[in-house]
Amino acid sequence: MKLVLILAVVALLVAAGAFAMWNRKSSGAPTGKSSVLEFSAKTINGETRKLSEYEGEVLLIVNTASECGYTPQYEGLEQLYLKYKDEGLRILAFPSNDFGMQEPGTDEEIKTFCTTKYSVTFDLFSKIEVKGDHKHPLYKYLTEESKFSGEVKWNFNKYLVDRRGNLKGKFGSKTTPLSNELVGQIESLLAEKSD
């Protein structure tokens, strides 16, 4: 009887351990999404926004940080946004502290920094993780399931999305917002009519 009880306890412990491992890995499960527009994210003001609200617009999704060597790209992003917003460009900035702990602030501090130092008027979202076990579902899709998969390497990586929510390009940190390569692709996507 004691042996049966011991075996039962061992079996329960093994099952609990297996469940815990599965649960940790379940965050690695595919999102099941096929478009950026199928996701939601919290804005810098704490409101949940469905990215489907951006349908019909060209999106530039950027993971940002306030204390990075690339932080001055905020200026170029704002110039890009002001130049093309009337044609349908939207910039979605996702602050992240994943690289060099270069985004330590709260959402309120990040918003204040972006608006006072760089006069940012494009859309800022709440701080998220773009890598690791707690990666935001949008970034899980971008880095693991899209045709441009591969981990984000540093702050200010850029993903370009067409008017239907399809990922069309990925650009590293060194590609500046006003580079000919990025601007050319944005202009091309803006010229396409939405269905």
Legacy VTK file of the C-alpha trace (Angstrom):
# vtk DataFile Version 3.0
C-alpha trace
ASCII
DATASET POLYDATA
POINTS 195 float
0.000 0.000 0.000
2.820 2.412 0.899
4.558 1.611 -2.391
1.385 2.427 -4.345
1.034 5.698 -2.438
4.680 6.609 -3.070
4.331 5.765 -6.776
1.166 7.860 -6.966
2.923 10.839 -5.345
5.910 10.450 -7.696
3.566 10.257 -10.673
1.808 13.443 -9.536
5.120 15.247 -9.086
6.298 14.149 -12.534
2.987 15.250 -14.056
3.166 18.599 -12.246
6.709 19.133 -13.483
5.719 18.213 -17.037
2.764 20.608 -16.863
4.971 23.423 -15.564
7.440 22.827 -18.390
4.624 22.726 -20.944
3.149 25.887 -19.477
6.493 27.706 -19.761
6.813 26.540 -23.353
3.210 27.295 -24.199
4.210 30.907 -24.647
6.190 29.476 -27.544
3.025 28.223 -29.208
2.273 29.736 -32.620
-0.010 32.756 -32.538
-2.170 31.359 -35.334
-2.256 34.817 -36.909
-1.409 35.642 -40.495
-1.506 39.439 -40.451
-0.227 42.223 -38.236
-3.792 43.567 -38.149
-4.966 40.566 -36.099
-3.098 41.719 -32.982
-3.869 44.163 -30.189
-1.505 46.206 -28.053
-1.728 48.630 -25.168
-1.052 52.267 -26.013
1.303 54.428 -23.951
-1.875 55.787 -22.291
-2.950 52.311 -21.190
-5.768 51.757 -23.689
-6.020 48.523 -25.661
-5.876 49.168 -29.398
-6.731 46.641 -32.080
-4.210 46.970 -34.873
-7.108 46.312 -37.267
-7.880 50.006 -36.708
-4.900 50.665 -38.995
-6.305 48.707 -41.921
-5.823 50.661 -45.130
-2.683 52.403 -43.841
1.010 51.620 -44.284
2.689 50.832 -40.966
6.247 51.163 -39.767
6.640 49.186 -36.528
9.725 50.104 -34.480
11.076 48.858 -31.140
12.459 51.952 -29.425
14.552 52.994 -26.417
15.314 56.339 -24.777
18.960 55.775 -23.804
20.387 54.176 -26.942
22.902 55.400 -29.476
20.078 55.097 -32.014
17.617 57.165 -29.935
18.093 60.237 -32.190
16.225 58.206 -34.838
13.082 59.467 -33.097
13.725 62.737 -34.934
13.867 61.017 -38.315
10.798 58.926 -37.516
8.843 62.090 -36.688
9.994 63.781 -39.917
8.998 60.678 -41.880
5.608 60.605 -40.200
4.905 64.300 -40.795
5.886 63.995 -44.453
3.736 60.949 -45.254
0.923 60.804 -42.676
-1.579 62.451 -45.024
-0.848 59.704 -47.561
-1.541 57.004 -44.993
1.703 56.264 -43.153
1.451 55.374 -39.465
4.441 54.786 -37.217
3.932 52.479 -34.245
6.677 52.741 -31.614
7.053 49.934 -29.078
9.472 50.881 -26.287
11.497 47.950 -24.975
14.099 47.513 -22.256
15.443 44.279 -23.801
18.727 45.649 -25.126
21.301 47.090 -22.761
18.563 48.141 -20.296
18.236 51.289 -22.406
14.532 51.870 -21.757
14.263 51.815 -17.942
11.461 54.370 -17.597
7.753 53.996 -16.996
5.262 54.542 -19.807
4.611 58.054 -18.515
8.346 58.864 -18.428
8.801 57.457 -21.940
5.888 59.516 -23.270
7.246 62.687 -21.639
10.728 62.034 -23.031
9.472 61.387 -26.567
7.139 64.362 -26.698
9.414 66.930 -25.051
12.800 65.956 -26.503
11.705 64.805 -29.986
8.176 66.296 -30.358
6.848 62.845 -31.246
3.264 62.852 -32.548
3.137 59.323 -34.005
1.671 56.428 -32.017
3.519 55.310 -28.894
2.671 52.017 -27.238
3.244 50.676 -23.754
6.662 49.181 -23.020
6.863 45.538 -24.078
9.347 42.718 -24.483
10.407 41.965 -28.049
12.510 38.895 -27.236
12.625 36.090 -24.689
9.952 34.056 -22.914
7.583 37.009 -22.430
7.811 38.378 -25.957
4.693 40.298 -26.976
2.491 38.237 -29.355
2.969 40.805 -32.138
6.731 40.403 -31.923
6.380 36.643 -31.631
4.609 36.757 -34.983
7.128 39.175 -36.524
10.217 37.276 -35.347
9.060 33.651 -35.498
6.184 33.257 -37.930
6.538 35.893 -40.628
8.572 35.622 -43.820
11.050 38.039 -42.224
11.535 35.902 -39.121
14.642 36.165 -36.983
15.193 37.747 -33.601
15.285 41.491 -33.148
18.976 42.281 -32.722
18.821 45.727 -31.083
16.722 48.848 -30.561
15.185 50.623 -33.556
14.615 47.590 -35.770
11.899 48.433 -38.266
9.125 46.359 -39.852
7.237 47.710 -42.839
3.624 46.611 -43.329
1.332 47.223 -46.302
-2.231 48.541 -46.223
-3.622 45.002 -45.788
-1.437 44.135 -42.800
1.121 42.073 -44.723
4.745 42.346 -43.670
6.783 43.714 -46.583
10.188 44.522 -45.147
12.525 44.377 -42.189
15.281 46.901 -41.518
18.007 46.860 -38.890
18.948 49.585 -36.441
21.521 51.105 -38.780
18.891 51.814 -41.445
17.841 55.354 -40.629
14.205 56.420 -40.990
15.054 58.788 -43.858
17.312 56.365 -45.738
16.631 56.056 -49.472
15.993 52.318 -49.104
13.305 52.671 -46.441
11.681 55.801 -47.876
11.579 54.195 -51.339
9.729 51.149 -50.031
7.339 53.298 -48.000
6.516 55.429 -51.051
5.941 52.294 -53.104
3.499 50.891 -50.541
1.724 54.232 -50.167
1.189 54.293 -53.934
-0.703 50.995 -53.771
-4.438 51.286 -53.376
-6.088 49.342 -50.553
-8.698 46.749 -51.503
LINES 1 196
195 0 1 2 3 4 5 6 7 8 9 10 11 12 13 14 15 16 17 18 19 20 21 22 23 24 25 26 27 28 29 30 31 32 33 34 35 36 37 38 39 40 41 42 43 44 45 46 47 48 49 50 51 52 53 54 55 56 57 58 59 60 61 62 63 64 65 66 67 68 69 70 71 72 73 74 75 76 77 78 79 80 81 82 83 84 85 86 87 88 89 90 91 92 93 94 95 96 97 98 99 100 101 102 103 104 105 106 107 108 109 110 111 112 113 114 115 116 117 118 119 120 121 122 123 124 125 126 127 128 129 130 131 132 133 134 135 136 137 138 139 140 141 142 143 144 145 146 147 148 149 150 151 152 153 154 155 156 157 158 159 160 161 162 163 164 165 166 167 168 169 170 171 172 173 174 175 176 177 178 179 180 181 182 183 184 185 186 187 188 189 190 191 192 193 194
